[in-house]
Amino acid sequence: MYLFLMAYNKNKMTKNIKRPTVLVKGVLASLLLLSVGCSYEAPEIPEPEVQTLQDADISNTVFLGGSLFSGVNNGVLVEDLSAQSIPQIFLNSVANNTQQVDFSATSSNTIGFNIFENGPNVNGIVGPYQLTFPPGADTTFFQEFVNGQAFAYAPVNTEIKNYSFPKAQVLDFTQASRTENTFINSYLNAGAQAPLAQIAGSQPSFFVLNLGYEDLLGYSVTGAEGNEDQADATAHAYGDILNTAVFESNLTAVVDALLANPNAKGALLNIPDFLKFPFFTETEFDITPYVIGLQTKLSNMRSAASDYNDVLETYYEQNPGFPFADRRPILTYPGDSPFTWGIQVEDRDLHDVVVNGEPLKKVRQAVRDELIYYRHEQFLTSTIGNLPENAVPESQYIKLAEIDIIRAKIAEYNQAIQQVAAASNGRLVVVDIYSYFEELYTGFNQFLDVPAEGTTIEGVQFLPIVGEFGIFSADALNLNQRGNALIVNQIVDALNLNFNGNLSRVNPNDFAGTPINIAGN
């Protein structure tokens, strides 16, 4: 059984109230007399007000971005869900379209290709994530995935205005012959011409950019293993962070190309603190809740930890001069200190230990505030993070020092975005998504297990979580439809304020949430 967490829409509520038979017959008779005695003309339905910006022309608006704008939902790009992406909602709303028009590069997949689990292998068949409420669980929604299909785009859309592609970064738009992003290359087939040149050739009158976010996210979802300050654009790969100055110069190149039309204007989205997103925070560092009731599993964990610790002890006995400050920590699950049992993780920064010619695997237990990816939660009771041989790989979590690097880069990139906008002589506005998410996360404290307050619209909660009332899809990074609607309204507000407009907000309660599978039903 699936519980579709659709938002409450008070405009669609109806009541079925029984009326006395006599009253009903009387009403019908009166209506019959009226229909015979007079003619009835249906009132004209008023035309919706044309939505405009007095100080900007939105007649040919385009969007550029990565996964967030592309319509990726639950880890996959499929037409039913991408039709409610941020650009789709915005473009159809401002045009007062009564029927949905497809402005995007749409996948022909019906089940979906998981862009996170399959990685660059476009023939992979891992499908969408789903949220599952397991039997006997209290409040935990596990993230699982189902079988999918190899990725393929539908025929090229002649109406495309949303030039946003899964995992697309700024260099994927500005660099000719770049093959790093399979999605943008397979759709635009740019070859020797950079995608930016194709987009600028359509002479957009207005543009909305979400660039920089995916550049930092790629580093963060691959364990911060890439180059944290890659200054060579030709050597840059997904997982590297582009040097801030190089990022700013490429963002400027995008803006300059699109502002070559002297009447064009645009908006730049800045970057939220995405390390608060449930992909990074839903699973805490501590394995206790997952194993404390599994006595056989816990016994095996303690036995394996004891064997590991014995090897460490032997090594330090053989090397008594080894500095205590540099020694590896032991693995421990003390019965009198539950909820301090860190998940086991690989750590290449640990020093080498070789005993009797055999190297000891570099593992330790995660510490508070390190970020373990949500995708591992469903396996913590079985095959991940509970023994040295199945420790979480270094590419699948973020260390404390790496958290500091990422947050510093978010601040640098946001400053660069602000500077590009400031240099536009009023032709660009920044949509402050960073501050909006900070508002949504008011009160959030992972350590104390205090949830974020989110926001409330018409009595309905919108929370920055996966699960009930959540605004995230099951991949825990990309928003669901109701979350997309919230961001559309932030764009609308910024454009109305800065370009003197009358654009209408959308009602997020008209959009669907993320379905939850109840296991065993």
Secondary structure, DSSP 4 states (H G I P E B T S, - for coil): -EE--BPP-GGG--------HHHHHHHHHHHHHHHHHS---PPPPPPPPPP-BTTB--TTEEEEESHHHHT-BTTB--HHHHTTSHHHHHHHHHTT-SS----B--B--SS---TTTSTT-TT--EEEEEEEE-TT-SSPPEEEEEE-----B-SPPTT--EEE-TT--HHHHHSTT--S-HHHHHHH--TTS-HHHHHHTT--SEEEEE-SHHHHHHHHTTTT-S-TTB--GGG--TTPPB-HHHHHHHHHHHHHHHTTSTT-EEEEE----GGGSHHHHSB-SB-HHHHTT-HHHHHHHHHHHHHHHHHHHHHHHH-TTS-GGGSPPPP---TTSTT--BPEEE-TTSPP-EETTEEPP-EEE--TT-EE-GGGGGGTTTTSSSSGGGPBPGGGEE-HHHHHHHHHHHHHHHHHHHHHHHTTTTSEEEE-HHHHHHHHTTT-BTTTTBPP--EEETTEEEBSSSSTTBSB-TTSSSB-HHHHHHHHHHHHHHHHHHHTB-PPPP-GGGSB---EEETT-
